[in-house]
Amino acid sequence: MSNDITLSDQLIDNLYGVICQHDESAKQNMMVALQYFAAVSGYMLGDYPGSDEEREELIDQLAAFTKNVSGDRANQQQDQQQSAQQQAPAAAGKSVATDDPAVGIWKPE
């Protein structure tokens, strides 16, 4: 589609911050923020200098690109979460049984 682009947390935070300054509800509702991001793309696409057919093709390409970025980000988040769970150290200690099987006493070692 075009040259490679580089996304960063800072870029995303800055863009999101501008949207939240414009509309406070975007802070509490991710869907509102996503609608703004999509609306800005649509607004800019309305100024695309090509034909209607070229613009429609570009919209399809951008929708596929958005889907790929979303999938990559979701996989990255999942991998980070799994990695964090695997790196979490096991607690040292032991559980001591009590008369109530639903309750135990934890004693550090």
Secondary structure, DSSP 4 states (H G I P E B T S, - for coil): --S-----HHHHHHHHHHHHHH-THHHH-HHHHHHHHHHHHHHHHHT-SS-HHHHHHHHHHHHHHHHHHHHHHHHHHHHHHHHHHHHSPPPP-EEEE-SSTT-EEEE--
